[in-house]
Each structure stands twice: as structure tokens, then as C-alpha cells.
Amino acid sequence: VLAASRFISSVTFNKTSFAEFIFPASLNGQFNVILMVNWIHHIEPTELKKYIEKYFSENLLENGCIVIDTVQAPSYKFNHEIHFLTSGLSRKLVKIGDYENQREIHAIFK
């Protein structure tokens, strides 16, 4: 995801910086976008919700978004329900799209 983002940024001459973090590490700073895709199905829903709330309140700039994917396929360790993960947040939720393995991509805007 980061490699693709860096490539798109370089060919559009968009001055964007990227950083990687290891979940559930605390993030340092505030960001326009926090990408959490292709791995959250390994995280227990209550634990994931706790960190989404933390990143949303402490690390996301106003009008920024957290991008996550949820899967419902039974072969995944955890399936997540987007409304559970975002309940209690003062947010705008936008569904970006549907993909194989019953994967949905969502943007959670502050």
C-alpha cells in the first residue's frame, strides 16, 4: 500500500510524506490519513476498536481519515463490523468499495 502510494505521489509530483507503524504502537504526531488495510483481520474486534478510537482522537487531523478494510469471509481469523468499530466516534463514514472475500474498504473522516 505504501509503495503504491509513494509511486502515485511521485508521478503526480504531490509532495506527500509517508511513515510506517507497527500496530498497536502509539503514533507520534498527527496525520491527514492513517491506512490500516490488509491486516486488521488478525486483530480481535474490541482491541481494534480501542486503537481506532485512540488514533482518531489523538493522531488524526481535522477532516483527515482512517482507511480500513473489513472482511466477512469465514476463512479469516476475525471478521469486523464497521459500525461496531466506529460506534461512539463523531465521524463521517464513507464506503469506498467492495472487493473479493467479502472485503469492504471504508474511510472514517473526522
DRENPA-3360 file (N, C-alpha, C; in nm, 2 decimals, always signed):
BEGIN
1 = VLAASRFI = +0.08/-0.12/+0.00/+0.00/+0.00/+0.00/+0.09/+0.13/+0.00 ~ +0.19/+0.13/+0.09/+0.28/+0.24/+0.09/+0.36/+0.26/-0.04 ~ +0.40/+0.15/-0.10/+0.48/+0.15/-0.22/+0.39/+0.21/-0.33 ~ +0.27/+0.17/-0.34/+0.18/+0.22/-0.44/+0.15/+0.37/-0.42 ~ +0.13/+0.41/-0.30/+0.11/+0.55/-0.26/+0.23/+0.64/-0.30 ~ +0.34/+0.59/-0.26/+0.47/+0.66/-0.30/+0.48/+0.68/-0.45 ~ +0.45/+0.57/-0.52/+0.46/+0.58/-0.67/+0.37/+0.68/-0.72 ~ +0.24/+0.68/-0.68/+0.14/+0.77/-0.73/+0.18/+0.91/-0.69;
9 = SSVTFNKT = +0.23/+0.93/-0.57/+0.27/+1.06/-0.53/+0.39/+1.12/-0.62 ~ +0.48/+1.03/-0.65/+0.60/+1.07/-0.73/+0.56/+1.11/-0.87 ~ +0.47/+1.04/-0.94/+0.43/+1.07/-1.07/+0.33/+1.18/-1.08 ~ +0.27/+1.22/-0.97/+0.18/+1.33/-0.98/+0.25/+1.46/-0.92 ~ +0.37/+1.44/-0.88/+0.45/+1.55/-0.82/+0.39/+1.61/-0.69 ~ +0.31/+1.52/-0.62/+0.25/+1.56/-0.50/+0.35/+1.54/-0.38 ~ +0.37/+1.65/-0.31/+0.47/+1.64/-0.20/+0.40/+1.58/-0.08 ~ +0.41/+1.45/-0.07/+0.35/+1.37/+0.04/+0.46/+1.29/+0.11;
17 = SFAEFIFP = +0.45/+1.29/+0.24/+0.54/+1.21/+0.32/+0.46/+1.09/+0.37 ~ +0.53/+0.98/+0.39/+0.48/+0.85/+0.44/+0.56/+0.80/+0.55 ~ +0.49/+0.73/+0.64/+0.56/+0.67/+0.75/+0.49/+0.53/+0.78 ~ +0.56/+0.44/+0.83/+0.51/+0.31/+0.86/+0.50/+0.29/+1.02 ~ +0.40/+0.23/+1.07/+0.40/+0.20/+1.21/+0.36/+0.05/+1.23 ~ +0.40/+0.00/+1.34/+0.37/-0.14/+1.37/+0.26/-0.14/+1.48 ~ +0.14/-0.19/+1.44/+0.03/-0.20/+1.53/+0.06/-0.29/+1.65 ~ +0.03/-0.25/+1.77/-0.05/-0.14/+1.82/+0.03/-0.03/+1.87;
25 = ASLNGQFN = +0.14/+0.00/+1.81/+0.23/+0.11/+1.86/+0.16/+0.24/+1.86 ~ +0.19/+0.32/+1.96/+0.14/+0.46/+1.96/+0.20/+0.54/+1.84 ~ +0.12/+0.62/+1.78/+0.17/+0.70/+1.67/+0.22/+0.83/+1.73 ~ +0.32/+0.89/+1.67/+0.38/+1.01/+1.70/+0.34/+1.12/+1.60 ~ +0.26/+1.22/+1.64/+0.22/+1.32/+1.55/+0.07/+1.31/+1.51 ~ +0.04/+1.40/+1.42/-0.10/+1.40/+1.36/-0.09/+1.39/+1.21 ~ -0.19/+1.32/+1.15/-0.18/+1.28/+1.01/-0.31/+1.31/+0.94 ~ -0.30/+1.34/+0.81/-0.42/+1.35/+0.73/-0.49/+1.22/+0.70;
33 = VILMVNWI = -0.41/+1.11/+0.68/-0.46/+0.98/+0.65/-0.38/+0.88/+0.73 ~ -0.45/+0.78/+0.79/-0.39/+0.67/+0.85/-0.45/+0.54/+0.78 ~ -0.36/+0.47/+0.72/-0.41/+0.35/+0.64/-0.39/+0.23/+0.73 ~ -0.50/+0.15/+0.74/-0.50/+0.03/+0.82/-0.57/-0.08/+0.74 ~ -0.50/-0.13/+0.63/-0.56/-0.22/+0.54/-0.47/-0.35/+0.53 ~ -0.54/-0.46/+0.49/-0.47/-0.59/+0.46/-0.42/-0.66/+0.58 ~ -0.45/-0.62/+0.70/-0.40/-0.70/+0.82/-0.49/-0.69/+0.94 ~ -0.59/-0.61/+0.94/-0.67/-0.60/+1.06/-0.75/-0.72/+1.10;
41 = HHIEPTEL = -0.77/-0.81/+1.00/-0.84/-0.94/+1.03/-0.77/-1.03/+1.12 ~ -0.65/-0.99/+1.16/-0.57/-1.06/+1.27/-0.60/-1.01/+1.41 ~ -0.67/-0.90/+1.42/-0.69/-0.83/+1.54/-0.83/-0.85/+1.60 ~ -0.84/-0.88/+1.72/-0.97/-0.90/+1.79/-1.05/-0.77/+1.78 ~ -1.18/-0.78/+1.75/-1.26/-0.65/+1.73/-1.25/-0.55/+1.84 ~ -1.26/-0.59/+1.97/-1.26/-0.49/+2.08/-1.13/-0.42/+2.09 ~ -1.02/-0.49/+2.06/-0.89/-0.44/+2.06/-0.87/-0.34/+1.95 ~ -0.92/-0.38/+1.83/-0.91/-0.29/+1.71/-0.99/-0.16/+1.73;
49 = KKYIEKYF = -1.11/-0.18/+1.79/-1.19/-0.06/+1.81/-1.12/+0.04/+1.90 ~ -1.06/-0.01/+2.01/-0.99/+0.07/+2.11/-0.88/+0.16/+2.04 ~ -0.81/+0.09/+1.95/-0.70/+0.17/+1.88/-0.75/+0.26/+1.77 ~ -0.86/+0.22/+1.70/-0.92/+0.32/+1.61/-0.96/+0.44/+1.68 ~ -1.03/+0.43/+1.79/-1.07/+0.54/+1.87/-0.95/+0.63/+1.92 ~ -0.84/+0.56/+1.96/-0.72/+0.63/+2.01/-0.66/+0.71/+1.89 ~ -0.64/+0.64/+1.78/-0.58/+0.71/+1.66/-0.67/+0.82/+1.61 ~ -0.80/+0.80/+1.61/-0.89/+0.90/+1.56/-0.89/+1.03/+1.65;
57 = SENLLENG = -0.88/+1.01/+1.78/-0.89/+1.13/+1.87/-0.75/+1.19/+1.89 ~ -0.64/+1.11/+1.89/-0.51/+1.17/+1.92/-0.42/+1.20/+1.80 ~ -0.44/+1.13/+1.69/-0.35/+1.13/+1.58/-0.40/+1.18/+1.44 ~ -0.53/+1.19/+1.43/-0.59/+1.23/+1.31/-0.63/+1.38/+1.31 ~ -0.58/+1.45/+1.20/-0.61/+1.59/+1.19/-0.76/+1.61/+1.15 ~ -0.81/+1.73/+1.18/-0.94/+1.76/+1.14/-0.96/+1.74/+0.99 ~ -1.07/+1.68/+0.95/-1.10/+1.65/+0.81/-1.01/+1.53/+0.75 ~ -0.93/+1.48/+0.84/-0.85/+1.36/+0.79/-0.93/+1.23/+0.80;
65 = CIVIDTVQ = -0.87/+1.12/+0.76/-0.95/+1.00/+0.76/-0.86/+0.88/+0.79 ~ -0.92/+0.78/+0.85/-0.86/+0.65/+0.87/-0.92/+0.56/+0.76 ~ -0.84/+0.49/+0.69/-0.89/+0.40/+0.58/-0.87/+0.26/+0.64 ~ -0.98/+0.18/+0.64/-0.96/+0.04/+0.69/-1.04/-0.05/+0.59 ~ -1.01/-0.18/+0.60/-1.08/-0.28/+0.53/-1.14/-0.38/+0.63 ~ -1.26/-0.43/+0.60/-1.32/-0.53/+0.68/-1.35/-0.65/+0.59 ~ -1.34/-0.77/+0.64/-1.38/-0.89/+0.56/-1.48/-0.97/+0.64 ~ -1.56/-1.04/+0.56/-1.66/-1.12/+0.62/-1.64/-1.27/+0.59;
73 = APSYKFNH = -1.54/-1.30/+0.51/-1.52/-1.44/+0.47/-1.48/-1.53/+0.59 ~ -1.54/-1.64/+0.61/-1.52/-1.73/+0.73/-1.38/-1.78/+0.74 ~ -1.30/-1.77/+0.63/-1.16/-1.82/+0.64/-1.07/-1.72/+0.72 ~ -1.11/-1.60/+0.74/-1.03/-1.51/+0.82/-1.05/-1.52/+0.97 ~ -0.94/-1.50/+1.04/-0.94/-1.52/+1.19/-1.05/-1.43/+1.25 ~ -1.06/-1.30/+1.22/-1.16/-1.22/+1.27/-1.23/-1.15/+1.16 ~ -1.36/-1.14/+1.17/-1.45/-1.06/+1.08/-1.49/-0.93/+1.16 ~ -1.49/-0.82/+1.10/-1.53/-0.69/+1.17/-1.65/-0.63/+1.11;
81 = EIHFLTSG = -1.72/-0.57/+1.19/-1.84/-0.49/+1.15/-1.81/-0.35/+1.17 ~ -1.82/-0.27/+1.06/-1.77/-0.13/+1.05/-1.85/-0.05/+1.15 ~ -1.97/-0.07/+1.17/-2.05/+0.01/+1.26/-2.01/-0.01/+1.41 ~ -1.97/-0.13/+1.44/-1.92/-0.16/+1.58/-1.78/-0.09/+1.59 ~ -1.70/-0.10/+1.50/-1.56/-0.04/+1.51/-1.57/+0.11/+1.52 ~ -1.67/+0.18/+1.46/-1.68/+0.32/+1.46/-1.78/+0.38/+1.55 ~ -1.85/+0.30/+1.62/-1.96/+0.35/+1.71/-1.89/+0.43/+1.82 ~ -1.95/+0.54/+1.85/-1.90/+0.63/+1.96/-1.81/+0.74/+1.90;
89 = LSRKLVKI = -1.77/+0.73/+1.77/-1.69/+0.84/+1.71/-1.78/+0.94/+1.64 ~ -1.74/+1.06/+1.66/-1.81/+1.17/+1.58/-1.74/+1.17/+1.45 ~ -1.80/+1.11/+1.35/-1.74/+1.08/+1.23/-1.83/+1.08/+1.11 ~ -1.77/+1.09/+0.99/-1.85/+1.06/+0.87/-1.79/+0.93/+0.81 ~ -1.87/+0.84/+0.78/-1.82/+0.71/+0.73/-1.86/+0.70/+0.58 ~ -1.75/+0.67/+0.50/-1.77/+0.66/+0.36/-1.72/+0.52/+0.31 ~ -1.81/+0.45/+0.25/-1.77/+0.32/+0.19/-1.70/+0.34/+0.06 ~ -1.58/+0.30/+0.04/-1.50/+0.32/-0.08/-1.54/+0.22/-0.19;
97 = GDYENQRE = -1.55/+0.09/-0.14/-1.58/-0.01/-0.24/-1.59/-0.15/-0.18 ~ -1.64/-0.25/-0.26/-1.65/-0.39/-0.23/-1.55/-0.47/-0.31 ~ -1.49/-0.57/-0.25/-1.39/-0.65/-0.32/-1.40/-0.80/-0.28 ~ -1.32/-0.88/-0.34/-1.33/-1.03/-0.32/-1.31/-1.06/-0.17 ~ -1.36/-1.18/-0.13/-1.36/-1.23/+0.01/-1.44/-1.14/+0.10 ~ -1.55/-1.09/+0.04/-1.64/-1.00/+0.11/-1.57/-0.89/+0.19 ~ -1.47/-0.83/+0.12/-1.39/-0.72/+0.17/-1.46/-0.59/+0.13 ~ -1.47/-0.50/+0.23/-1.52/-0.37/+0.21/-1.41/-0.27/+0.26;
105 = IHAIFK = -1.39/-0.16/+0.18/-1.29/-0.06/+0.22/-1.38/+0.06/+0.26 ~ -1.34/+0.12/+0.38/-1.41/+0.23/+0.44/-1.31/+0.35/+0.47 ~ -1.36/+0.47/+0.46/-1.29/+0.59/+0.51/-1.37/+0.64/+0.63 ~ -1.30/+0.66/+0.74/-1.36/+0.72/+0.86/-1.31/+0.86/+0.87 ~ -1.39/+0.96/+0.84/-1.35/+1.10/+0.84/-1.38/+1.17/+0.97 ~ -1.29/+1.25/+1.01/-1.30/+1.33/+1.13/-1.37/+1.46/+1.11;
% end
